[in-house]
Amino acid sequence: MSAINIPVPCPREGLAALYDTLNRTLTVSARGEAPKWMIGIHIKQEAIMGGLKFALTCRAGGVGPPEPEAFDVKLNLPIVLPNRVVVGKEIIFVTANRPHGFVIPIKYTGYEPPVDDNSEPSTPGSVLPPISIFVPGEGKEFGIKAAADAGAMGGLNIKFDDTVLKLVSAGMQGTDLVWTFETLKLGKTLVDVTTEYLSLQSLKEFVKIQGYLVEAVLTGEPAAAETKA
């Protein structure tokens, strides 16, 4: 017998979240013990409104030895914190022994957002799991596109490191806005596409942030001509 995405137990003290301010990476980790039949234990991000949520699961399970076995897993999430949706103070971590999730504070290696009650509130919205783009080398072009569905009152914004990427062109293709970039050097960099929606009925704003982890390498598969948010 087998199953997919079985929740895995973990004690509160075995969960952690560390944000590398310099490299803009959130490392979420879990350490504990689980039955040996829980195979492929991993952490996955789950999309929620106005925050960051993660779950500890295993890909497959079945009949096996009941004896516990130690696990130590991590997930590296490229993200800019704080941002308009996430003020960057904590995450929700779901485990088998805590279905509604533990609230885990984020520790920072550098600058830490204010923790007082006067901190700027987050904008309603969601931060989606990042999409990886592999580009075969330096001086190569690749594309990112997003649906221009925010309406006349909304908008699309893109953020990138201009020391690593050069914006070659941007324009509409059908109902999509397409950005074409050229890699200036090898390595990894983060591109954020923010879609802003505004309801004409309630005049309330909603934001969707889609990140792209772009990696320029000497060898590898070419990036898709257009990668859509």
C-alpha positions in Angstrom: 0.0 0.0 0.0 1.3 3.5 -0.8 0.2 7.1 -0.3 1.3 10.5 -1.4 1.9 13.6 0.7 1.5 12.0 4.1 2.0 14.5 6.9 5.1 13.8 9.0 5.4 14.5 12.7 8.0 16.8 14.1 8.4 18.5 17.5 8.2 22.3 17.7 11.8 22.6 18.8 12.9 20.8 15.6 11.5 23.5 13.3 13.3 26.6 12.2 13.3 29.4 9.7 16.5 31.5 8.9 16.6 34.3 6.4 19.9 35.1 4.7 19.6 38.8 4.2 22.6 39.1 1.8 21.6 36.2 -0.5 17.8 36.8 -0.1 17.1 33.2 0.8 14.8 31.8 3.4 15.9 28.4 4.7 13.2 26.4 6.4 14.3 23.3 8.2 12.9 20.3 10.2 14.7 17.8 12.3 13.3 14.9 14.2 12.3 11.2 14.0 9.7 9.4 12.0 8.8 5.8 11.2 11.0 4.2 8.6 8.1 3.6 6.3 7.8 7.3 5.8 10.0 7.7 2.7 11.2 10.9 1.0 10.5 13.3 3.8 10.6 16.8 2.5 9.3 20.4 3.0 7.0 22.0 0.5 5.6 25.5 0.3 1.8 26.0 0.3 0.2 29.2 -1.0 -1.8 31.2 1.5 -3.2 34.7 1.8 -0.8 37.2 3.4 1.9 35.0 4.6 4.2 32.0 4.2 3.1 28.4 4.9 5.1 25.2 4.7 4.2 21.6 5.3 6.4 18.6 6.3 5.3 15.6 4.2 6.6 12.4 2.7 6.1 11.4 -0.9 5.3 7.7 -0.3 4.4 5.4 2.6 3.5 1.8 3.1 4.0 -1.2 5.3 7.5 -1.2 6.9 9.4 -1.3 10.2 7.8 0.8 12.9 11.1 1.8 14.4 11.8 5.5 14.2 14.6 7.0 12.0 16.2 10.4 12.3 15.6 13.0 9.5 17.0 16.4 8.9 15.6 18.2 5.8 15.8 21.8 4.5 14.1 23.9 1.9 15.8 27.0 0.4 13.3 29.6 -0.8 14.6 32.6 -2.8 12.5 35.5 -1.7 12.8 39.2 -0.8 11.8 39.8 2.9 10.0 41.8 4.0 7.7 42.5 1.0 4.3 44.0 0.4 2.5 40.7 1.3 4.8 39.2 4.0 6.2 41.5 6.7 8.8 38.8 7.3 8.4 38.0 11.0 7.1 34.4 11.0 6.0 31.4 9.0 3.3 28.7 9.5 4.7 25.2 9.6 2.3 22.3 9.3 3.2 18.8 10.7 1.2 15.6 11.4 1.2 16.5 15.1 0.1 20.1 14.4 -2.4 20.1 11.4 -3.1 23.8 11.9 0.6 24.6 11.9 3.2 25.9 14.4 4.0 29.6 14.2 7.8 29.7 13.7 9.6 33.1 14.0 12.0 34.0 11.3 15.6 34.6 12.4 17.7 37.0 10.3 21.4 37.0 9.5 21.4 40.7 8.9 18.7 43.5 9.0 15.6 42.4 10.8 12.2 44.1 10.2 10.7 46.1 13.1 8.8 44.0 15.6 6.7 46.7 17.3 2.9 47.2 16.8 3.5 50.2 14.5 5.0 48.0 11.7 3.4 48.7 8.3 0.6 46.1 7.7 1.0 43.7 4.8 -1.1 44.0 1.7 -3.7 41.2 1.1 -2.2 38.8 -1.4 -0.1 35.7 -1.9 3.6 34.8 -2.5 3.8 31.9 -5.0 6.6 29.3 -5.0 9.4 30.4 -7.2 9.9 29.1 -10.7 13.4 28.0 -11.7 14.9 29.2 -15.1 18.2 27.8 -16.3 20.1 29.8 -19.0 23.0 28.2 -20.8 25.7 30.7 -20.2 26.6 34.4 -20.2 25.2 36.8 -22.8 22.2 34.6 -23.5 18.6 35.8 -23.7 15.5 34.4 -22.0 11.9 35.6 -21.5 9.4 35.9 -18.7 5.8 36.7 -19.3 2.8 37.4 -17.1 -0.9 37.7 -17.8 -1.9 41.4 -18.1 -5.2 40.7 -16.3 -5.1 43.3 -13.6 -7.4 45.7 -15.4 -7.2 49.4 -15.8 -6.9 50.1 -12.1 -4.2 47.4 -11.5 -0.7 46.9 -12.8 2.4 44.7 -13.3 5.8 45.4 -11.8 9.1 43.6 -12.1 12.2 43.8 -10.0 15.6 42.4 -10.9 19.4 43.0 -10.3 20.7 45.1 -13.2 24.2 44.0 -12.4 23.3 40.4 -13.3 20.6 40.9 -15.9 20.0 43.4 -18.7 16.5 44.2 -19.8 16.5 43.9 -23.6 12.8 44.6 -24.3 9.4 44.6 -22.9 6.0 44.5 -24.7 2.6 43.0 -25.1 2.1 39.7 -26.9 -1.6 39.0 -27.0 -2.9 39.4 -23.4 0.6 38.8 -21.9 3.3 41.3 -21.0 6.7 39.8 -22.0 10.1 40.8 -20.7 13.3 39.7 -22.5 16.5 39.6 -20.5 20.1 39.0 -21.3 22.5 37.4 -18.7 25.5 39.5 -17.9 27.3 37.0 -15.7 27.1 33.4 -14.5 25.3 32.6 -11.3 21.9 32.9 -9.6 19.6 35.9 -9.3 16.0 36.5 -8.3 13.4 38.2 -10.4 10.1 39.2 -8.8 6.9 39.9 -10.8 4.2 41.6 -8.8 0.6 41.8 -10.1 -1.6 44.4 -8.4 -5.4 43.9 -8.6 -7.9 46.5 -7.4 -11.6 45.7 -6.9 -13.8 48.4 -8.3 -16.6 47.3 -6.0 -14.7 47.4 -2.7 -11.7 49.5 -3.7 -9.5 46.9 -2.0 -6.1 45.9 -3.3 -4.8 42.4 -3.8 -1.3 41.5 -4.7 0.3 38.4 -6.2 4.1 37.9 -6.2 5.7 35.4 -8.4 9.4 34.9 -8.1 11.8 33.5 -10.7 15.2 32.0 -9.7 17.3 32.6 -12.8 20.6 30.6 -13.0 23.1 31.1 -15.7 25.3 28.1 -16.1 28.0 26.9 -18.5 26.0 23.8 -19.5 22.4 22.9 -19.2 19.1 23.1 -20.9 18.2 26.4 -22.6 15.6 28.5 -20.8 12.1 28.6 -22.4 11.7 31.5 -24.7 8.8 32.7 -22.5 8.1 31.6 -18.9 4.7 32.7 -17.7 3.7 33.8 -14.2 
